[in-house]
């Protein structure tokens, strides 16, 4: 296993370097002969490609693109360039400059009413404010972005906003809420077949289970994510996953296994030059060696962690590295240095905690200083008296503001949860609805089935599960186009709903498959419903832009009337469906008919 992982890492690093160098070289060569808008495009592409390996060079490309865009008075390219610069500063950990540039990008996108640019930049500003611990602003940006993406019906953007809301809840230690939003994002990415998004959410869900100390579940999600990223050849993501898997093994008290993954993560991050990731992984390795009292190896990685923490300007990593240095010197019995680093650790932590409050107080002071100067100019004859009054007023306002900030630190979480609860109902509907047909999606169906199973356990009331699959649906798409196929799916959903009872649940199970849940129904009753649906579909005429389309459906009918698992009853119902396909399609098979 170890040899396989190492070999994979070496191949990945080699491929990554070749691909990265080739693309950057190609863009740099094109840059030599490019002009005007083409040149801006190439400069922005170079800014993106060099972002992780050489952030300063990335900033330089972004600024050159911005300068040219401003000379050409192109608002869209000005917006793109500001956004690229801001995103790179975010990665570097310089959140103040990231915020300034992203705000400039947002203003430019708003001037040209570019909704996609606005929504994307709002998300980025949310992330920056989250890093700066400005939680109320971060939430506002995320929700505004989600609103825009929903208006545009941009599924990828909606998923991205859900992901960031998950990040938000993770930061305020609301793990169940974070898990809910990551899961919502995952469902959408699966529906639109976005493997990069799927991998990202699997990793995030793994992080949540790791925090909940459910390590085997965390490991399962990490390994699923890793499998996808290895196929996609995404070195940065693979390095992150190796790091996360290493942490899980460390938590499971398997240090050798943990080091195996962490060292491989470090090898990749060194080659692609991600300073933050190098520092973070080095810190994790040092921590394992400290826990095992291997001080010489710990010091090696502590030095590396400190070097790259300072180079990346990441304050959160500096907090960790100072704390570990204090632990290291304590184990060496050098208590003078241990206290020294403990002091640096506490000072850095205080800086981070107080940064938001200090910024707010500074803004208040600036506002009132301006007011003070204006009053002194207008009333110079009584300047001393007014100066005293204004100064006293400033002192009172600052004191009130400070008390307000301190109070808000304790009340914010409760206020935030109340605010989010007002939004959650709408979000839950979106997360459980198929975007095309507007009926329940797979997740919603599973939740409803689980609820009926719970009712069965208490009251012994059986329920029917029915799975129907449109026969030869590919022929519809091939003959009339995918828009016609979508039309048929929507019309069919409406037809099945019209044939169902109020208590029945209808959902899109996947592709051209539909599922029905019939509470308090026996198998005979379920078959009668299936026959009615089968007949109505067979007789239905679908008229798409003058094209007459006829379809049929094969249905499998199952029943939950004993203490089986949900997975078992769905599997056997699916088996009944495919028995119907085998018998010639356009038919109904109940599980009692299976041999």
Phi, psi and omega in degrees: 000315181297317179297319180298316181296313181299315179300316179300316181298315181298316179296317181298315181299315181299312180298320181296314181297319180297312183294316183296311181298318181298315182292316180296316178300318180297315180293320179295325178292318178295328183298328184299328185248001185276157179221157170050236188293325176298321180294319177299315179304313183293318178299318178292322176297318178295324177300319180290315184293330183263003189302315183275323185280324181212082185303323181294320176294322177300317178298318181298315178298318181297318180293321177296320177296318180296316181299317180291320179297321179292323179293330178270358180055041180262106184295321182295319179286329174299315179298312180302317184293315176302319182295318178299315180297314180298320179296321179293317177299324176300312179298324180287346182087009176267083191287331179296312178291326176299314181298314181301313182289322179292325176296322176294320177298316181299316179300318180294317178296323182291326179297328181256008177055041177274096186298319180295317177296320179298311183298316180296317181291324175302318177298315180296319177295325176299317180295319180295315179295329176296317178295327180276004179066023174267078192292322181296319178292320180301313180298318180300315179296314181299316182291322177294322177296315179299320179299314180295315181297323179292319177300323180276354185054039179271097187299320179297317178294321177298315179299319180297320178293319176301317179302315182291328173295326173298317177300320180300309181294326177300318183293330180263016173065030173258080191293323181294320178293320177300316180299320181298315182287322175298321180294321177299315179298318181299317181301315181293315179299324177293321181293326180263006175059045178261097186294325178296315178296319179301313181299318181299316182289324176300319178296315181297319178296322175300319178300317180298313180293329175297315178298326180278002179067023174262076195291324180293322177292318177302314181298321179299315180292319178300316183292325175296316179296317180299319180301318180292314183292330175293324176291322180281347184055057178256093188297320181296316179293321179297318178299318178300316182292318175303317178298313183294321178296320177301319179296320178299313179297325176297316179295333178273009179061045176234072189297324180295317178294321179298314181297324179303312181286320182294319179295321177295323176298316181296320179301317181292314183295327176296317183292323181268357170074030179275100189298315180300314182293323177300311181298314183298314181291320178299320177297317180296321178293315180301321181298319179295316180295323177296318179297334180258011175061027175265083192287326181293317177291322179300316181298321179304314183278334173297317179299316179296318180297318180294317181303312185277337173295316178292321181294325181275345181069022184274109184292326180296324178287324177299321176303312181295317185290322178294321179297318180291323176298321177297317178296317180302309183291331175295317178292333177279357182067021176262082190287336177297311178291326178300315178293324179300310181288330175296322176295317177297320178300312182293319180298317181293321180293319178298321179301315182295314183295322186269354186301314181296314181297319181295319179298319180294317179295322179297318179297319179297315180299318180298316180300315183283335173295320178296317178299319181298315181296319181297317180295320180296323179292315184288333185229059187296332183293332181244035187297323182295314180297316182293320179302317179298315182296315181296316180299317177298319179298316178300315182300319180295314182297316180297319179297316179297317180298318180297316178297322179296317180296315180298320178295320183294333179298328181271328185266349186300315184301316180294317179296321181296316181296320178298316180296318181291328179298330178290336181267333190300324182301314179294319181295323180295323178297315180298318184291339184248014183240134175291125187294334182277306188268346181064018171257180183300146175264184185301317181298315180298320180297317180298321178295317180295319179296319179298322178294318178294324177297320178297317178296323178296318180301326183271319190242358180058040179256112185291159175217155183257139170245132182232131176241124179241140181232128179295131180284132174054041183295333178302327180296326178296311180297317182293323185276322188241353180099162184291331177296322177295319177300317178297319178301315180298317180299318181291317180295321180295320178300315179297321180296313182296321177301320182291338181268357189258159174283165181299324184276350181285150180244129180241133180217160174270115185279332179155131179060240179258018178262137177238152177234141174238139176243118183247098181296150175049052182226139176267178186293323178297315178296321178297320180295321180298318177297318180297320180296320179295317179295314181301315181293316182296321179293318181299325183272347184287137175255120178262116182254104181249105178051043178088352177268124179272123183238130174244140177224165171228167180221138172259136184232138170254136184238123179236168180221141174256100181226015174209175190278067175263174173274156177299319181300321181294315183291323177294318181297317182287329175293320176297322177297320177297321177301312184285340169293321176297320176299318181295328181280357177122005177071178180050046183214179181231134177228127175265162183293339178289343181271352180284142180282000000 
